[in-house]
Amino acid sequence: MACVTYANRLVFLLESIKTMPSERFNVFLSYSSYAVLTAIWAPIVLQLDLDKGFELAGNDYVIAASVAAILTVLRLPSILVVLISIGLFGTIRFLL
């Protein structure tokens, strides 16, 4: 994931490289934001403790992450997914 992100920035920021990515590469890059979003929430929600085994985080984390996963599958813009998930998490955590 880091290689894809770095290569993406390097290729498009260097003006000396006069290349346009292929359609297949553009499709591949279109999934990178969703992969990064999943890489952020998955370890928070799905916790592994060597002594206790596999655990889920609290209900507020699980609900907000589940909504984030569903919205990601629906291919909503990443910023919208993040804002909705943060709002839901804050509502559950601090108001209920």
Beta strands, then each sheet from edge to edge (+ up, - down):
strand 1: 46-49
strand 2: 53-56
sheet 1: 1+ 2-
end
